[in-house]
């Protein structure tokens, strides 16, 4: 019985460690953002051309986020009539001030969602690196086009972490890609890493025929 108890305790301990290894840090805890989760509601004010999680405004539009049942797990936003208002193939959405920002987690591109009065429908526009830097002021924006021979070298202070946000400015697509390494902590935003130690990080696909992006972290 004693040995059984030890085995159970070890099993629980390793389970907790495994969960911790795959846990993601939420951007909302470190930045002025509000993530929109499945079944959450978001409100759009046509008069103010602004987004919010609550508040009463004239002619406000209340949308509920659902996640598609397909393999892509794309976000879909539905109105009060249960009709789909928009879906742009994104998988992560969050509010920053009065803006609704969405990320395509497979192309690593960011969009700002707005209502187009001429077309009478919701539309999207690209968020520039300058805009992303305002949202994440302490992060280094790393563009895919900046990799040379699929390698990027980043300097890190000896006793301080460095944050990077990988943004795709090419036609490339990164479906099923994952970051590999033991020197970083991931956020719930694809491509956003908090790097704690020197070393190598690989952004790789399960199929070895696909190319791998390598990030090498070195000291100042």
C-alpha positions as a Markdown table, in Angstrom:
| # | Residue | x | y | z |
|---|---|---|---|---|
| 1 | Unk | 0.0 | 0.0 | 0.0 |
| 2 | Unk | 2.9 | 2.3 | 0.8 |
| 3 | Unk | 4.5 | 1.7 | -2.6 |
| 4 | Unk | 1.1 | 2.3 | -4.2 |
| 5 | Unk | 0.7 | 5.6 | -2.4 |
| 6 | Unk | 4.2 | 6.7 | -3.6 |
| 7 | Unk | 3.4 | 5.7 | -7.2 |
| 8 | Unk | 0.1 | 7.7 | -7.1 |
| 9 | Unk | 1.9 | 10.7 | -5.6 |
| 10 | Unk | 4.6 | 10.6 | -8.3 |
| 11 | Unk | 2.0 | 10.2 | -11.0 |
| 12 | Unk | 0.1 | 13.3 | -9.8 |
| 13 | Unk | 3.4 | 15.2 | -9.5 |
| 14 | Unk | 4.5 | 14.4 | -13.1 |
| 15 | Unk | 1.0 | 15.2 | -14.3 |
| 16 | Unk | 1.2 | 18.7 | -12.7 |
| 17 | Unk | 4.6 | 19.2 | -14.2 |
| 18 | Unk | 3.4 | 18.2 | -17.6 |
| 19 | Unk | 0.4 | 20.6 | -17.4 |
| 20 | Unk | 2.8 | 23.3 | -16.3 |
| 21 | Unk | 5.1 | 22.7 | -19.3 |
| 22 | Unk | 2.2 | 23.2 | -21.7 |
| 23 | Unk | 0.5 | 26.1 | -19.8 |
| 24 | Unk | 0.2 | 29.3 | -21.7 |
| 25 | Unk | 0.6 | 32.8 | -20.3 |
| 26 | Unk | -2.4 | 35.0 | -21.0 |
| 27 | Unk | -1.6 | 38.4 | -22.6 |
| 28 | Unk | -4.3 | 40.0 | -20.6 |
| 29 | Unk | -2.3 | 39.6 | -17.4 |
| 30 | Unk | 0.6 | 41.6 | -18.8 |
| 31 | Unk | -1.0 | 44.0 | -21.3 |
| 32 | Unk | -4.0 | 46.2 | -21.7 |
| 33 | Unk | -5.9 | 43.7 | -23.7 |
| 34 | Unk | -9.1 | 41.7 | -23.2 |
| 35 | Unk | -9.3 | 38.3 | -24.9 |
| 36 | Unk | -12.6 | 37.2 | -26.4 |
| 37 | Unk | -13.2 | 33.6 | -25.6 |
| 38 | Unk | -15.8 | 31.2 | -27.1 |
| 39 | Unk | -19.4 | 32.0 | -26.1 |
| 40 | Unk | -18.3 | 35.5 | -24.9 |
| 41 | Unk | -20.1 | 38.6 | -26.2 |
| 42 | Unk | -18.6 | 41.7 | -27.6 |
| 43 | Unk | -20.4 | 45.0 | -28.4 |
| 44 | Unk | -19.9 | 47.3 | -31.3 |
| 45 | Unk | -21.1 | 50.9 | -31.3 |
| 46 | Unk | -21.8 | 52.2 | -34.8 |
| 47 | Unk | -21.9 | 55.8 | -33.5 |
| 48 | Unk | -18.6 | 55.7 | -31.8 |
| 49 | Unk | -17.1 | 53.2 | -34.2 |
| 50 | Unk | -15.8 | 51.4 | -31.1 |
| 51 | Unk | -15.7 | 47.9 | -29.5 |
| 52 | Unk | -16.3 | 47.0 | -25.9 |
| 53 | Unk | -17.2 | 44.1 | -23.6 |
| 54 | Unk | -20.1 | 45.9 | -22.0 |
| 55 | Unk | -22.0 | 49.2 | -22.0 |
| 56 | Unk | -25.3 | 50.5 | -23.4 |
| 57 | Unk | -25.2 | 52.6 | -26.5 |
| 58 | Unk | -27.9 | 53.5 | -29.1 |
| 59 | Unk | -28.2 | 50.9 | -31.9 |
| 60 | Unk | -25.5 | 48.8 | -30.4 |
| 61 | Unk | -24.6 | 45.5 | -32.0 |
| 62 | Unk | -24.1 | 42.5 | -29.7 |
| 63 | Unk | -22.1 | 39.7 | -31.2 |
| 64 | Unk | -21.3 | 36.3 | -29.7 |
| 65 | Unk | -18.1 | 34.4 | -30.5 |
| 66 | Unk | -18.4 | 30.7 | -31.6 |
| 67 | Unk | -15.7 | 28.4 | -32.8 |
| 68 | Unk | -16.2 | 26.4 | -36.0 |
| 69 | Unk | -16.5 | 22.7 | -35.7 |
| 70 | Unk | -14.1 | 22.2 | -38.6 |
| 71 | Unk | -10.5 | 21.3 | -38.2 |
| 72 | Unk | -9.4 | 25.0 | -38.5 |
| 73 | Unk | -11.2 | 26.0 | -35.2 |
| 74 | Unk | -11.9 | 29.4 | -36.8 |
| 75 | Unk | -13.8 | 32.1 | -34.9 |
| 76 | Unk | -17.3 | 33.0 | -36.0 |
| 77 | Unk | -19.2 | 36.0 | -34.6 |
| 78 | Unk | -23.0 | 35.8 | -34.6 |
| 79 | Unk | -25.6 | 38.5 | -34.1 |
| 80 | Unk | -28.8 | 38.5 | -32.0 |
| 81 | Unk | -30.7 | 36.9 | -34.9 |
| 82 | Unk | -28.2 | 34.0 | -34.8 |
| 83 | Unk | -27.0 | 34.9 | -38.2 |
| 84 | Unk | -23.2 | 35.0 | -38.8 |
| 85 | Unk | -21.9 | 38.6 | -38.8 |
| 86 | Unk | -18.4 | 37.8 | -39.8 |
| 87 | Unk | -15.7 | 35.2 | -39.9 |
| 88 | Unk | -12.2 | 36.0 | -41.3 |
| 89 | Unk | -10.4 | 32.8 | -40.6 |
| 90 | Unk | -8.9 | 34.1 | -37.4 |
| 91 | Unk | -8.5 | 32.1 | -34.2 |
| 92 | Unk | -7.6 | 34.7 | -31.5 |
| 93 | Unk | -9.4 | 38.0 | -30.9 |
| 94 | Unk | -8.9 | 40.6 | -28.3 |
| 95 | Unk | -9.8 | 44.2 | -27.4 |
| 96 | Unk | -7.2 | 46.9 | -27.2 |
| 97 | Unk | -8.7 | 50.2 | -26.1 |
| 98 | Unk | -11.7 | 50.4 | -28.4 |
| 99 | Unk | -10.3 | 48.2 | -31.2 |
| 100 | Unk | -11.1 | 44.6 | -32.0 |
| 101 | Unk | -7.9 | 42.9 | -33.1 |
| 102 | Unk | -7.8 | 39.4 | -34.6 |
| 103 | Unk | -5.0 | 37.1 | -35.3 |
| 104 | Unk | -4.8 | 34.4 | -38.0 |
| 105 | Unk | -2.8 | 31.9 | -36.0 |
| 106 | Unk | -1.7 | 29.9 | -39.0 |
| 107 | Unk | -0.5 | 32.8 | -41.1 |
| 108 | Unk | 0.7 | 34.8 | -38.1 |
| 109 | Unk | -1.0 | 38.0 | -39.4 |
| 110 | Unk | -3.0 | 40.6 | -37.4 |
| 111 | Unk | -6.2 | 42.4 | -38.5 |
| 112 | Unk | -8.3 | 45.2 | -37.1 |
| 113 | Unk | -12.1 | 44.5 | -37.4 |
| 114 | Unk | -14.3 | 47.4 | -38.4 |
| 115 | Unk | -17.7 | 48.0 | -39.9 |
| 116 | Unk | -17.7 | 49.2 | -43.5 |
| 117 | Unk | -20.7 | 51.6 | -43.9 |
| 118 | Unk | -20.4 | 51.5 | -47.7 |
| 119 | Unk | -20.6 | 47.8 | -47.9 |
| 120 | Unk | -22.8 | 47.5 | -44.9 |
| 121 | Unk | -20.8 | 44.7 | -43.4 |
| 122 | Unk | -17.9 | 44.0 | -41.1 |
| 123 | Unk | -14.5 | 44.1 | -42.8 |
| 124 | Unk | -10.8 | 43.8 | -41.8 |
| 125 | Unk | -7.6 | 45.7 | -42.3 |
| 126 | Unk | -4.0 | 44.8 | -41.6 |
| 127 | Unk | -2.5 | 45.9 | -38.3 |
| 128 | Unk | 1.0 | 47.4 | -38.9 |
| 129 | Unk | 4.1 | 46.6 | -36.9 |
| 130 | Unk | 3.8 | 50.1 | -35.4 |
| 131 | Unk | 0.3 | 49.3 | -34.2 |
| 132 | Unk | 1.4 | 46.0 | -32.7 |
| 133 | Unk | 4.3 | 47.7 | -31.0 |
| 134 | Unk | 1.8 | 50.0 | -29.2 |
| 135 | Unk | -0.1 | 47.0 | -28.0 |
| 136 | Unk | 3.0 | 45.1 | -26.9 |
| 137 | Unk | 5.5 | 47.9 | -26.2 |
| 138 | Unk | 8.2 | 45.7 | -24.5 |
| 139 | Unk | 8.2 | 43.0 | -27.3 |
| 140 | Unk | 10.6 | 42.8 | -30.2 |
| 141 | Unk | 8.7 | 42.5 | -33.4 |
| 142 | Unk | 10.4 | 39.8 | -35.5 |
| 143 | Unk | 9.3 | 39.5 | -39.2 |
| 144 | Unk | 9.6 | 36.3 | -41.2 |
| 145 | Unk | 11.2 | 38.2 | -44.0 |
| 146 | Unk | 14.1 | 39.1 | -41.7 |
| 147 | Unk | 15.2 | 35.5 | -41.3 |
| 148 | Unk | 18.4 | 34.8 | -43.3 |
| 149 | Unk | 18.8 | 31.3 | -44.5 |
| 150 | Unk | 15.8 | 30.5 | -42.2 |
| 151 | Unk | 17.9 | 31.7 | -39.1 |
| 152 | Unk | 17.3 | 34.7 | -36.9 |
| 153 | Unk | 19.8 | 35.8 | -34.2 |
| 154 | Unk | 18.5 | 37.7 | -31.2 |
| 155 | Unk | 20.5 | 39.2 | -28.3 |
| 156 | Unk | 19.3 | 38.9 | -24.8 |
| 157 | Unk | 20.5 | 40.5 | -21.5 |
| 158 | Unk | 22.2 | 38.0 | -19.2 |
| 159 | Unk | 19.7 | 38.3 | -16.3 |
| 160 | Unk | 16.5 | 39.6 | -18.0 |
| 161 | Unk | 14.0 | 37.8 | -20.3 |
| 162 | Unk | 13.3 | 39.1 | -23.8 |
| 163 | Unk | 9.9 | 39.0 | -25.5 |
| 164 | Unk | 9.5 | 38.4 | -29.2 |
| 165 | Unk | 6.4 | 38.5 | -31.4 |
| 166 | Unk | 6.8 | 36.6 | -34.7 |
| 167 | Unk | 4.8 | 38.3 | -37.4 |
| 168 | Unk | 4.5 | 37.0 | -41.0 |
| 169 | Unk | 5.0 | 39.6 | -43.7 |
| 170 | Unk | 5.3 | 36.9 | -46.5 |
| 171 | Unk | 2.9 | 34.7 | -48.4 |
| 172 | Unk | 4.0 | 31.7 | -46.3 |
| 173 | Unk | 1.5 | 29.7 | -44.2 |
| 174 | Unk | 2.4 | 27.9 | -40.9 |
| 175 | Unk | -0.4 | 25.5 | -40.4 |
| 176 | Unk | 0.5 | 22.9 | -37.7 |
| 177 | Unk | 3.8 | 24.6 | -36.9 |
| 178 | Unk | 5.0 | 24.6 | -33.3 |
| 179 | Unk | 7.8 | 26.2 | -31.3 |
| 180 | Unk | 10.3 | 23.8 | -29.8 |
| 181 | Unk | 12.8 | 24.6 | -27.0 |
| 182 | Unk | 13.2 | 24.7 | -23.3 |
| 183 | Unk | 14.2 | 28.3 | -22.8 |
| 184 | Unk | 10.9 | 30.1 | -23.4 |
| 185 | Unk | 7.3 | 30.6 | -22.1 |
| 186 | Unk | 4.5 | 30.9 | -24.6 |
| 187 | Unk | 1.5 | 33.2 | -24.5 |
| 188 | Unk | -2.0 | 32.5 | -25.7 |
| 189 | Unk | -1.1 | 34.5 | -28.8 |
| 190 | Unk | 0.6 | 32.5 | -31.6 |
| 191 | Unk | 4.2 | 33.6 | -32.1 |
| 192 | Unk | 4.5 | 35.5 | -28.8 |
| 193 | Unk | 7.2 | 34.2 | -26.6 |
| 194 | Unk | 8.8 | 35.2 | -23.3 |
| 195 | Unk | 12.4 | 33.9 | -23.7 |
| 196 | Unk | 14.2 | 33.3 | -20.4 |
| 197 | Unk | 17.5 | 31.7 | -21.3 |
| 198 | Unk | 20.1 | 31.6 | -24.1 |
| 199 | Unk | 19.7 | 28.8 | -26.6 |
| 200 | Unk | 17.9 | 27.8 | -29.7 |
| 201 | Unk | 14.2 | 27.9 | -30.6 |
| 202 | Unk | 12.8 | 26.0 | -33.6 |
| 203 | Unk | 9.5 | 26.9 | -35.3 |
| 204 | Unk | 8.9 | 23.6 | -37.1 |
| 205 | Unk | 6.3 | 21.4 | -38.8 |
| 206 | Unk | 5.7 | 17.7 | -38.0 |
| 207 | Unk | 6.6 | 16.9 | -41.6 |
| 208 | Unk | 10.3 | 17.1 | -42.0 |
| 209 | Unk | 9.9 | 18.1 | -45.6 |
| 210 | Unk | 8.7 | 21.5 | -44.5 |
| 211 | Unk | 11.3 | 24.1 | -43.7 |
| 212 | Unk | 12.1 | 25.1 | -40.1 |
| 213 | Unk | 12.7 | 28.6 | -38.8 |
| 214 | Unk | 15.4 | 28.8 | -36.2 |
| 215 | Unk | 15.8 | 31.5 | -33.6 |
| 216 | Unk | 19.2 | 31.6 | -31.8 |
| 217 | Unk | 19.3 | 33.6 | -28.6 |
| 218 | Unk | 22.7 | 34.9 | -27.6 |
| 219 | Unk | 24.0 | 37.3 | -24.9 |
| 220 | Unk | 24.7 | 41.0 | -25.4 |
